[in-house]
Amino acid sequence: MPPEEVWQRVARECPRRIVAALHRSGEYTHGTSTRYPGKVLCCHRDSELPEGWVPTPAQTLALQASQPAADTGRGQVG
């Protein structure tokens, strides 16, 4: 799945209706916590994350999709 599509998924799950670009830039991140089980929390990067916070599956997938691909050695000369 392309990174743009994955970040749109993050934006769709956002309880604050914040656009995908702000999530992708790192301004906001999604997770859940033991204090609010089953709720998606949208946290600003400057705020303290609640105890027991873990990223949502969509947030994890988006972060992974946006990382540069690991160098597998293909196409190298030498």
PDB file of N, CA, C and O in Angstrom:
ATOM      1  N   MET A   1       0.855  -1.175   0.000  1.00  0.00           N
ATOM      2  CA  MET A   1       0.000   0.000   0.000  1.00  0.00           C
ATOM      3  C   MET A   1       0.904   1.242   0.000  1.00  0.00           C
ATOM      4  O   MET A   1       1.831   1.324   0.806  1.00  0.00           O
ATOM      5  N   PRO A   2       0.647   2.203  -0.887  1.00  0.00           N
ATOM      6  CA  PRO A   2       1.469   3.414  -0.955  1.00  0.00           C
ATOM      7  C   PRO A   2       1.351   4.241   0.331  1.00  0.00           C
ATOM      8  O   PRO A   2       0.302   4.236   0.975  1.00  0.00           O
ATOM      9  N   PRO A   3       2.419   4.948   0.706  1.00  0.00           N
ATOM     10  CA  PRO A   3       2.385   5.753   1.931  1.00  0.00           C
ATOM     11  C   PRO A   3       1.227   6.755   1.979  1.00  0.00           C
ATOM     12  O   PRO A   3       0.641   6.962   3.041  1.00  0.00           O
ATOM     13  N   GLU A   4       0.892   7.374   0.852  1.00  0.00           N
ATOM     14  CA  GLU A   4      -0.195   8.358   0.841  1.00  0.00           C
ATOM     15  C   GLU A   4      -1.515   7.723   1.277  1.00  0.00           C
ATOM     16  O   GLU A   4      -2.286   8.314   2.034  1.00  0.00           O
ATOM     17  N   GLU A   5      -1.758   6.513   0.785  1.00  0.00           N
ATOM     18  CA  GLU A   5      -2.998   5.813   1.122  1.00  0.00           C
ATOM     19  C   GLU A   5      -3.031   5.434   2.601  1.00  0.00           C
ATOM     20  O   GLU A   5      -4.074   5.522   3.250  1.00  0.00           O
ATOM     21  N   VAL A   6      -1.893   5.017   3.122  1.00  0.00           N
ATOM     22  CA  VAL A   6      -1.817   4.627   4.524  1.00  0.00           C
ATOM     23  C   VAL A   6      -2.040   5.846   5.422  1.00  0.00           C
ATOM     24  O   VAL A   6      -2.729   5.745   6.437  1.00  0.00           O
ATOM     25  N   TRP A   7      -1.465   6.995   5.059  1.00  0.00           N
ATOM     26  CA  TRP A   7      -1.671   8.198   5.867  1.00  0.00           C
ATOM     27  C   TRP A   7      -3.120   8.675   5.791  1.00  0.00           C
ATOM     28  O   TRP A   7      -3.628   9.255   6.751  1.00  0.00           O
ATOM     29  N   GLN A   8      -3.789   8.440   4.666  1.00  0.00           N
ATOM     30  CA  GLN A   8      -5.216   8.758   4.589  1.00  0.00           C
ATOM     31  C   GLN A   8      -6.012   7.889   5.563  1.00  0.00           C
ATOM     32  O   GLN A   8      -6.998   8.339   6.147  1.00  0.00           O
ATOM     33  N   ARG A   9      -5.575   6.647   5.729  1.00  0.00           N
ATOM     34  CA  ARG A   9      -6.221   5.747   6.692  1.00  0.00           C
ATOM     35  C   ARG A   9      -6.084   6.307   8.114  1.00  0.00           C
ATOM     36  O   ARG A   9      -7.024   6.257   8.907  1.00  0.00           O
ATOM     37  N   VAL A  10      -4.900   6.837   8.419  1.00  0.00           N
ATOM     38  CA  VAL A  10      -4.677   7.450   9.739  1.00  0.00           C
ATOM     39  C   VAL A  10      -5.611   8.649   9.904  1.00  0.00           C
ATOM     40  O   VAL A  10      -6.232   8.811  10.955  1.00  0.00           O
ATOM     41  N   ALA A  11      -5.712   9.479   8.885  1.00  0.00           N
ATOM     42  CA  ALA A  11      -6.586  10.653   8.961  1.00  0.00           C
ATOM     43  C   ALA A  11      -8.044  10.253   9.154  1.00  0.00           C
ATOM     44  O   ALA A  11      -8.777  10.927   9.879  1.00  0.00           O
ATOM     45  N   ARG A  12      -8.474   9.170   8.518  1.00  0.00           N
ATOM     46  CA  ARG A  12      -9.867   8.726   8.658  1.00  0.00           C
ATOM     47  C   ARG A  12     -10.184   8.237  10.061  1.00  0.00           C
ATOM     48  O   ARG A  12     -11.326   8.348  10.507  1.00  0.00           O
ATOM     49  N   GLU A  13      -9.179   7.689  10.777  1.00  0.00           N
ATOM     50  CA  GLU A  13      -9.447   7.202  12.127  1.00  0.00           C
ATOM     51  C   GLU A  13      -9.314   8.310  13.175  1.00  0.00           C
ATOM     52  O   GLU A  13      -9.575   8.083  14.356  1.00  0.00           O
ATOM     53  N   CYS A  14      -8.912   9.502  12.745  1.00  0.00           N
ATOM     54  CA  CYS A  14      -8.628  10.591  13.676  1.00  0.00           C
ATOM     55  C   CYS A  14      -9.901  11.118  14.337  1.00  0.00           C
ATOM     56  O   CYS A  14     -10.817  11.567  13.649  1.00  0.00           O
ATOM     57  N   PRO A  15      -9.960  11.063  15.675  1.00  0.00           N
ATOM     58  CA  PRO A  15     -11.144  11.582  16.367  1.00  0.00           C
ATOM     59  C   PRO A  15     -11.223  13.109  16.324  1.00  0.00           C
ATOM     60  O   PRO A  15     -12.282  13.680  16.585  1.00  0.00           O
ATOM     61  N   ARG A  16     -10.117  13.770  15.998  1.00  0.00           N
ATOM     62  CA  ARG A  16     -10.091  15.232  15.940  1.00  0.00           C
ATOM     63  C   ARG A  16     -10.250  15.743  14.514  1.00  0.00           C
ATOM     64  O   ARG A  16     -10.289  16.954  14.294  1.00  0.00           O
ATOM     65  N   ARG A  17     -10.342  14.846  13.550  1.00  0.00           N
ATOM     66  CA  ARG A  17     -10.526  15.174  12.127  1.00  0.00           C
ATOM     67  C   ARG A  17      -9.393  16.039  11.591  1.00  0.00           C
ATOM     68  O   ARG A  17      -9.620  16.970  10.819  1.00  0.00           O
ATOM     69  N   ILE A  18      -8.174  15.722  12.007  1.00  0.00           N
ATOM     70  CA  ILE A  18      -6.995  16.447  11.547  1.00  0.00           C
ATOM     71  C   ILE A  18      -6.541  15.826  10.230  1.00  0.00           C
ATOM     72  O   ILE A  18      -6.563  14.604  10.078  1.00  0.00           O
ATOM     73  N   VAL A  19      -6.135  16.653   9.291  1.00  0.00           N
ATOM     74  CA  VAL A  19      -5.763  16.190   7.958  1.00  0.00           C
ATOM     75  C   VAL A  19      -4.514  15.306   7.991  1.00  0.00           C
ATOM     76  O   VAL A  19      -3.687  15.403   8.897  1.00  0.00           O
ATOM     77  N   ALA A  20      -4.404  14.455   6.993  1.00  0.00           N
ATOM     78  CA  ALA A  20      -3.307  13.487   6.902  1.00  0.00           C
ATOM     79  C   ALA A  20      -1.938  14.158   6.888  1.00  0.00           C
ATOM     80  O   ALA A  20      -0.985  13.621   7.454  1.00  0.00           O
ATOM     81  N   ALA A  21      -1.825  15.319   6.255  1.00  0.00           N
ATOM     82  CA  ALA A  21      -0.524  15.994   6.153  1.00  0.00           C
ATOM     83  C   ALA A  21       0.062  16.324   7.518  1.00  0.00           C
ATOM     84  O   ALA A  21       1.277  16.243   7.699  1.00  0.00           O
ATOM     85  N   LEU A  22      -0.767  16.690   8.472  1.00  0.00           N
ATOM     86  CA  LEU A  22      -0.260  17.002   9.815  1.00  0.00           C
ATOM     87  C   LEU A  22       0.165  15.741  10.558  1.00  0.00           C
ATOM     88  O   LEU A  22       1.077  15.786  11.383  1.00  0.00           O
ATOM     89  N   HIS A  23      -0.480  14.631  10.276  1.00  0.00           N
ATOM     90  CA  HIS A  23      -0.042  13.366  10.874  1.00  0.00           C
ATOM     91  C   HIS A  23       1.271  12.925  10.238  1.00  0.00           C
ATOM     92  O   HIS A  23       2.199  12.501  10.927  1.00  0.00           O
ATOM     93  N   ARG A  24       1.333  13.031   8.933  1.00  0.00           N
ATOM     94  CA  ARG A  24       2.532  12.592   8.212  1.00  0.00           C
ATOM     95  C   ARG A  24       3.758  13.410   8.591  1.00  0.00           C
ATOM     96  O   ARG A  24       4.869  12.882   8.630  1.00  0.00           O
ATOM     97  N   SER A  25       3.565  14.699   8.871  1.00  0.00           N
ATOM     98  CA  SER A  25       4.685  15.567   9.245  1.00  0.00           C
ATOM     99  C   SER A  25       5.169  15.300  10.668  1.00  0.00           C
ATOM    100  O   SER A  25       6.227  15.787  11.069  1.00  0.00           O
ATOM    101  N   GLY A  26       4.406  14.536  11.422  1.00  0.00           N
ATOM    102  CA  GLY A  26       4.812  14.226  12.787  1.00  0.00           C
ATOM    103  C   GLY A  26       4.205  15.144  13.833  1.00  0.00           C
ATOM    104  O   GLY A  26       4.504  15.011  15.020  1.00  0.00           O
ATOM    105  N   GLU A  27       3.353  16.077  13.409  1.00  0.00           N
ATOM    106  CA  GLU A  27       2.708  16.980  14.361  1.00  0.00           C
ATOM    107  C   GLU A  27       1.783  16.224  15.310  1.00  0.00           C
ATOM    108  O   GLU A  27       1.685  16.558  16.491  1.00  0.00           O
ATOM    109  N   TYR A  28       1.100  15.195  14.780  1.00  0.00           N
ATOM    110  CA  TYR A  28       0.145  14.424  15.571  1.00  0.00           C
ATOM    111  C   TYR A  28       0.397  12.939  15.374  1.00  0.00           C
ATOM    112  O   TYR A  28       0.850  12.508  14.313  1.00  0.00           O
ATOM    113  N   THR A  29       0.103  12.170  16.395  1.00  0.00           N
ATOM    114  CA  THR A  29       0.260  10.722  16.321  1.00  0.00           C
ATOM    115  C   THR A  29      -0.932  10.048  16.986  1.00  0.00           C
ATOM    116  O   THR A  29      -1.533  10.595  17.910  1.00  0.00           O
ATOM    117  N   HIS A  30      -1.260   8.873  16.512  1.00  0.00           N
ATOM    118  CA  HIS A  30      -2.406   8.136  17.046  1.00  0.00           C
ATOM    119  C   HIS A  30      -1.967   6.952  17.872  1.00  0.00           C
ATOM    120  O   HIS A  30      -0.972   6.292  17.573  1.00  0.00           O
ATOM    121  N   GLY A  31      -2.724   6.698  18.912  1.00  0.00           N
ATOM    122  CA  GLY A  31      -2.458   5.538  19.748  1.00  0.00           C
ATOM    123  C   GLY A  31      -3.657   5.221  20.625  1.00  0.00           C
ATOM    124  O   GLY A  31      -4.691   5.888  20.576  1.00  0.00           O
ATOM    125  N   THR A  32      -3.484   4.203  21.411  1.00  0.00           N
ATOM    126  CA  THR A  32      -4.473   3.835  22.423  1.00  0.00           C
ATOM    127  C   THR A  32      -3.732   3.723  23.748  1.00  0.00           C
ATOM    128  O   THR A  32      -2.503   3.668  23.775  1.00  0.00           O
ATOM    129  N   SER A  33      -4.474   3.690  24.832  1.00  0.00           N
ATOM    130  CA  SER A  33      -3.826   3.559  26.130  1.00  0.00           C
ATOM    131  C   SER A  33      -4.682   2.705  27.051  1.00  0.00           C
ATOM    132  O   SER A  33      -5.868   2.483  26.810  1.00  0.00           O
ATOM    133  N   THR A  34      -4.049   2.241  28.102  1.00  0.00           N
ATOM    134  CA  THR A  34      -4.771   1.432  29.080  1.00  0.00           C
ATOM    135  C   THR A  34      -5.794   2.277  29.832  1.00  0.00           C
ATOM    136  O   THR A  34      -6.782   1.746  30.340  1.00  0.00           O
ATOM    137  N   ARG A  35      -5.568   3.578  29.907  1.00  0.00           N
ATOM    138  CA  ARG A  35      -6.512   4.457  30.605  1.00  0.00           C
ATOM    139  C   ARG A  35      -7.813   4.622  29.813  1.00  0.00           C
ATOM    140  O   ARG A  35      -8.889   4.754  30.397  1.00  0.00           O
ATOM    141  N   TYR A  36      -7.707   4.614  28.486  1.00  0.00           N
ATOM    142  CA  TYR A  36      -8.876   4.760  27.620  1.00  0.00           C
ATOM    143  C   TYR A  36      -8.923   3.595  26.635  1.00  0.00           C
ATOM    144  O   TYR A  36      -8.709   3.799  25.440  1.00  0.00           O
ATOM    145  N   PRO A  37      -9.192   2.398  27.101  1.00  0.00           N
ATOM    146  CA  PRO A  37      -9.175   1.231  26.201  1.00  0.00           C
ATOM    147  C   PRO A  37     -10.223   1.348  25.093  1.00  0.00           C
ATOM    148  O   PRO A  37     -11.366   1.741  25.329  1.00  0.00           O
ATOM    149  N   GLY A  38      -9.800   0.997  23.883  1.00  0.00           N
ATOM    150  CA  GLY A  38     -10.712   1.022  22.741  1.00  0.00           C
ATOM    151  C   GLY A  38     -10.888   2.379  22.102  1.00  0.00           C
ATOM    152  O   GLY A  38     -11.573   2.486  21.084  1.00  0.00           O
ATOM    153  N   LYS A  39     -10.296   3.420  22.658  1.00  0.00           N
ATOM    154  CA  LYS A  39     -10.404   4.770  22.098  1.00  0.00           C
ATOM    155  C   LYS A  39      -9.133   5.118  21.348  1.00  0.00           C
ATOM    156  O   LYS A  39      -8.030   4.820  21.806  1.00  0.00           O
ATOM    157  N   VAL A  40      -9.290   5.753  20.188  1.00  0.00           N
ATOM    158  CA  VAL A  40      -8.140   6.260  19.440  1.00  0.00           C
ATOM    159  C   VAL A  40      -7.839   7.650  19.992  1.00  0.00           C
ATOM    160  O   VAL A  40      -8.707   8.522  20.023  1.00  0.00           O
ATOM    161  N   LEU A  41      -6.602   7.837  20.423  1.00  0.00           N
ATOM    162  CA  LEU A  41      -6.170   9.126  20.944  1.00  0.00           C
ATOM    163  C   LEU A  41      -5.282   9.805  19.914  1.00  0.00           C
ATOM    164  O   LEU A  41      -4.379   9.176  19.363  1.00  0.00           O
ATOM    165  N   CYS A  42      -5.525  11.063  19.655  1.00  0.00           N
ATOM    166  CA  CYS A  42      -4.726  11.845  18.717  1.00  0.00           C
ATOM    167  C   CYS A  42      -3.933  12.837  19.556  1.00  0.00           C
ATOM    168  O   CYS A  42      -4.494  13.779  20.117  1.00  0.00           O
ATOM    169  N   CYS A  43      -2.632  12.620  19.637  1.00  0.00           N
ATOM    170  CA  CYS A  43      -1.785  13.422  20.522  1.00  0.00           C
ATOM    171  C   CYS A  43      -0.827  14.304  19.723  1.00  0.00           C
ATOM    172  O   CYS A  43      -0.203  13.855  18.762  1.00  0.00           O
ATOM    173  N   HIS A  44      -0.724  15.556  20.134  1.00  0.00           N
ATOM    174  CA  HIS A  44       0.237  16.479  19.534  1.00  0.00           C
ATOM    175  C   HIS A  44       1.639  16.073  19.955  1.00  0.00           C
ATOM    176  O   HIS A  44       1.834  15.528  21.042  1.00  0.00           O
ATOM    177  N   ARG A  45       2.604  16.335  19.107  1.00  0.00           N
ATOM    178  CA  ARG A  45       3.974  15.890  19.391  1.00  0.00           C
ATOM    179  C   ARG A  45       4.554  16.512  20.649  1.00  0.00           C
ATOM    180  O   ARG A  45       5.462  15.931  21.244  1.00  0.00           O
ATOM    181  N   ASP A  46       4.068  17.669  21.075  1.00  0.00           N
ATOM    182  CA  ASP A  46       4.577  18.322  22.284  1.00  0.00           C
ATOM    183  C   ASP A  46       3.864  17.869  23.556  1.00  0.00           C
ATOM    184  O   ASP A  46       4.267  18.238  24.658  1.00  0.00           O
ATOM    185  N   SER A  47       2.817  17.078  23.408  1.00  0.00           N
ATOM    186  CA  SER A  47       2.086  16.639  24.601  1.00  0.00           C
ATOM    187  C   SER A  47       2.655  15.331  25.139  1.00  0.00           C
ATOM    188  O   SER A  47       3.262  14.547  24.408  1.00  0.00           O
ATOM    189  N   GLU A  48       2.446  15.121  26.419  1.00  0.00           N
ATOM    190  CA  GLU A  48       2.899  13.886  27.061  1.00  0.00           C
ATOM    191  C   GLU A  48       1.932  12.766  26.690  1.00  0.00           C
ATOM    192  O   GLU A  48       0.714  12.929  26.766  1.00  0.00           O
ATOM    193  N   LEU A  49       2.489  11.635  26.292  1.00  0.00           N
ATOM    194  CA  LEU A  49       1.636  10.501  25.937  1.00  0.00           C
ATOM    195  C   LEU A  49       1.134   9.833  27.207  1.00  0.00           C
ATOM    196  O   LEU A  49       1.875   9.722  28.183  1.00  0.00           O
ATOM    197  N   PRO A  50      -0.119   9.388  27.203  1.00  0.00           N
ATOM    198  CA  PRO A  50      -0.674   8.756  28.399  1.00  0.00           C
ATOM    199  C   PRO A  50       0.021   7.431  28.722  1.00  0.00           C
ATOM    200  O   PRO A  50       0.614   6.796  27.850  1.00  0.00           O
ATOM    201  N   GLU A  51      -0.064   7.037  29.970  1.00  0.00           N
ATOM    202  CA  GLU A  51       0.530   5.777  30.417  1.00  0.00           C
ATOM    203  C   GLU A  51      -0.071   4.610  29.635  1.00  0.00           C
ATOM    204  O   GLU A  51      -1.281   4.550  29.417  1.00  0.00           O
ATOM    205  N   GLY A  52       0.784   3.695  29.222  1.00  0.00           N
ATOM    206  CA  GLY A  52       0.334   2.520  28.484  1.00  0.00           C
ATOM    207  C   GLY A  52       0.035   2.796  27.015  1.00  0.00           C
ATOM    208  O   GLY A  52      -0.629   1.996  26.356  1.00  0.00           O
ATOM    209  N   TRP A  53       0.518   3.917  26.500  1.00  0.00           N
ATOM    210  CA  TRP A  53       0.234   4.303  25.119  1.00  0.00           C
ATOM    211  C   TRP A  53       0.950   3.388  24.138  1.00  0.00           C
ATOM    212  O   TRP A  53       2.132   3.084  24.298  1.00  0.00           O
ATOM    213  N   VAL A  54       0.214   2.956  23.120  1.00  0.00           N
ATOM    214  CA  VAL A  54       0.782   2.195  22.006  1.00  0.00           C
ATOM    215  C   VAL A  54       0.163   2.736  20.720  1.00  0.00           C
ATOM    216  O   VAL A  54      -1.013   3.101  20.708  1.00  0.00           O
ATOM    217  N   PRO A  55       0.943   2.794  19.633  1.00  0.00           N
ATOM    218  CA  PRO A  55       0.397   3.307  18.377  1.00  0.00           C
ATOM    219  C   PRO A  55      -0.719   2.398  17.841  1.00  0.00           C
ATOM    220  O   PRO A  55      -0.716   1.188  18.068  1.00  0.00           O
ATOM    221  N   THR A  56      -1.660   3.002  17.134  1.00  0.00           N
ATOM    222  CA  THR A  56      -2.715   2.211  16.501  1.00  0.00           C
ATOM    223  C   THR A  56      -2.102   1.411  15.350  1.00  0.00           C
ATOM    224  O   THR A  56      -1.021   1.757  14.873  1.00  0.00           O
ATOM    225  N   PRO A  57      -2.769   0.355  14.900  1.00  0.00           N
ATOM    226  CA  PRO A  57      -2.251  -0.388  13.745  1.00  0.00           C
ATOM    227  C   PRO A  57      -2.058   0.505  12.509  1.00  0.00           C
ATOM    228  O   PRO A  57      -1.078   0.348  11.781  1.00  0.00           O
ATOM    229  N   ALA A  58      -2.983   1.435  12.274  1.00  0.00           N
ATOM    230  CA  ALA A  58      -2.853   2.334  11.121  1.00  0.00           C
ATOM    231  C   ALA A  58      -1.635   3.244  11.277  1.00  0.00           C
ATOM    232  O   ALA A  58      -0.918   3.486  10.306  1.00  0.00           O
ATOM    233  N   GLN A  59      -1.393   3.749  12.491  1.00  0.00           N
ATOM    234  CA  GLN A  59      -0.235   4.610  12.735  1.00  0.00           C
ATOM    235  C   GLN A  59       1.056   3.835  12.520  1.00  0.00           C
ATOM    236  O   GLN A  59       1.989   4.347  11.900  1.00  0.00           O
ATOM    237  N   THR A  60       1.121   2.619  13.019  1.00  0.00           N
ATOM    238  CA  THR A  60       2.311   1.781  12.855  1.00  0.00           C
ATOM    239  C   THR A  60       2.570   1.500  11.383  1.00  0.00           C
ATOM    240  O   THR A  60       3.704   1.607  10.916  1.00  0.00           O
ATOM    241  N   LEU A  61       1.524   1.143  10.657  1.00  0.00           N
ATOM    242  CA  LEU A  61       1.655   0.856   9.229  1.00  0.00           C
ATOM    243  C   LEU A  61       2.116   2.095   8.462  1.00  0.00           C
ATOM    244  O   LEU A  61       2.951   1.997   7.563  1.00  0.00           O
ATOM    245  N   ALA A  62       1.574   3.250   8.817  1.00  0.00           N
ATOM    246  CA  ALA A  62       1.947   4.492   8.137  1.00  0.00           C
ATOM    247  C   ALA A  62       3.415   4.833   8.385  1.00  0.00           C
ATOM    248  O   ALA A  62       4.119   5.239   7.460  1.00  0.00           O
ATOM    249  N   LEU A  63       3.877   4.673   9.606  1.00  0.00           N
ATOM    250  CA  LEU A  63       5.281   4.945   9.914  1.00  0.00           C
ATOM    251  C   LEU A  63       6.197   3.995   9.151  1.00  0.00           C
ATOM    252  O   LEU A  63       7.230   4.411   8.627  1.00  0.00           O
ATOM    253  N   GLN A  64       5.821   2.729   9.087  1.00  0.00           N
ATOM    254  CA  GLN A  64       6.626   1.747   8.358  1.00  0.00           C
ATOM    255  C   GLN A  64       6.633   2.046   6.862  1.00  0.00           C
ATOM    256  O   GLN A  64       7.672   1.919   6.214  1.00  0.00           O
ATOM    257  N   ALA A  65       5.499   2.438   6.311  1.00  0.00           N
ATOM    258  CA  ALA A  65       5.400   2.716   4.876  1.00  0.00           C
ATOM    259  C   ALA A  65       6.189   3.959   4.488  1.00  0.00           C
ATOM    260  O   ALA A  65       6.602   4.095   3.336  1.00  0.00           O
ATOM    261  N   SER A  66       6.399   4.861   5.430  1.00  0.00           N
ATOM    262  CA  SER A  66       7.102   6.107   5.138  1.00  0.00           C
ATOM    263  C   SER A  66       8.602   6.008   5.325  1.00  0.00           C
ATOM    264  O   SER A  66       9.333   6.905   4.903  1.00  0.00           O
ATOM    265  N   GLN A  67       9.079   4.945   5.944  1.00  0.00           N
ATOM    266  CA  GLN A  67      10.517   4.775   6.129  1.00  0.00           C
ATOM    267  C   GLN A  67      11.138   4.364   4.803  1.00  0.00           C
ATOM    268  O   GLN A  67      10.530   3.621   4.031  1.00  0.00           O
ATOM    269  N   PRO A  68      12.343   4.844   4.539  1.00  0.00           N
ATOM    270  CA  PRO A  68      13.016   4.414   3.310  1.00  0.00           C
ATOM    271  C   PRO A  68      13.219   2.901   3.324  1.00  0.00           C
ATOM    272  O   PRO A  68      13.485   2.311   4.371  1.00  0.00           O
ATOM    273  N   ALA A  69      13.094   2.295   2.177  1.00  0.00           N
ATOM    274  CA  ALA A  69      13.270   0.844   2.078  1.00  0.00           C
ATOM    275  C   ALA A  69      14.694   0.473   2.486  1.00  0.00           C
ATOM    276  O   ALA A  69      15.649   1.183   2.172  1.00  0.00           O
ATOM    277  N   ALA A  70      14.816  -0.641   3.186  1.00  0.00           N
ATOM    278  CA  ALA A  70      16.141  -1.115   3.594  1.00  0.00           C
ATOM    279  C   ALA A  70      16.932  -1.502   2.359  1.00  0.00           C
ATOM    280  O   ALA A  70      16.379  -2.055   1.408  1.00  0.00           O
ATOM    281  N   ASP A  71      18.194  -1.219   2.372  1.00  0.00           N
ATOM    282  CA  ASP A  71      19.054  -1.540   1.251  1.00  0.00           C
ATOM    283  C   ASP A  71      19.276  -3.051   1.224  1.00  0.00           C
ATOM    284  O   ASP A  71      19.890  -3.611   2.132  1.00  0.00           O
ATOM    285  N   THR A  72      18.783  -3.691   0.201  1.00  0.00           N
ATOM    286  CA  THR A  72      18.893  -5.148   0.105  1.00  0.00           C
ATOM    287  C   THR A  72      20.073  -5.565  -0.760  1.00  0.00           C
ATOM    288  O   THR A  72      20.311  -6.757  -0.956  1.00  0.00           O
ATOM    289  N   GLY A  73      20.802  -4.604  -1.270  1.00  0.00           N
ATOM    290  CA  GLY A  73      21.973  -4.942  -2.074  1.00  0.00           C
ATOM    291  C   GLY A  73      21.664  -5.107  -3.550  1.00  0.00           C
ATOM    292  O   GLY A  73      22.571  -5.376  -4.338  1.00  0.00           O
ATOM    293  N   ARG A  74      20.417  -4.953  -3.942  1.00  0.00           N
ATOM    294  CA  ARG A  74      20.062  -5.081  -5.350  1.00  0.00           C
ATOM    295  C   ARG A  74      20.540  -3.861  -6.116  1.00  0.00           C
ATOM    296  O   ARG A  74      20.446  -2.729  -5.643  1.00  0.00           O
ATOM    297  N   GLY A  75      21.047  -4.115  -7.294  1.00  0.00           N
ATOM    298  CA  GLY A  75      21.453  -3.031  -8.177  1.00  0.00           C
ATOM    299  C   GLY A  75      22.800  -2.432  -7.844  1.00  0.00           C
ATOM    300  O   GLY A  75      23.211  -1.451  -8.463  1.00  0.00           O
ATOM    301  N   GLN A  76      23.488  -2.999  -6.885  1.00  0.00           N
ATOM    302  CA  GLN A  76      24.810  -2.474  -6.545  1.00  0.00           C
ATOM    303  C   GLN A  76      25.858  -3.084  -7.464  1.00  0.00           C
ATOM    304  O   GLN A  76      25.804  -4.259  -7.827  1.00  0.00           O
ATOM    305  N   VAL A  77      26.786  -2.256  -7.814  1.00  0.00           N
ATOM    306  CA  VAL A  77      27.892  -2.723  -8.648  1.00  0.00           C
ATOM    307  C   VAL A  77      29.103  -2.908  -7.754  1.00  0.00           C
ATOM    308  O   VAL A  77      29.376  -2.099  -6.867  1.00  0.00           O
ATOM    309  N   GLY A  78      29.815  -3.982  -8.006  1.00  0.00           N
ATOM    310  CA  GLY A  78      31.036  -4.121  -7.227  1.00  0.00           C
ATOM    311  C   GLY A  78      31.193  -5.417  -6.684  1.00  0.00           C
ATOM    312  O   GLY A  78      32.181  -5.684  -6.000  1.00  0.00           O
TER     313      GLY A  78
END
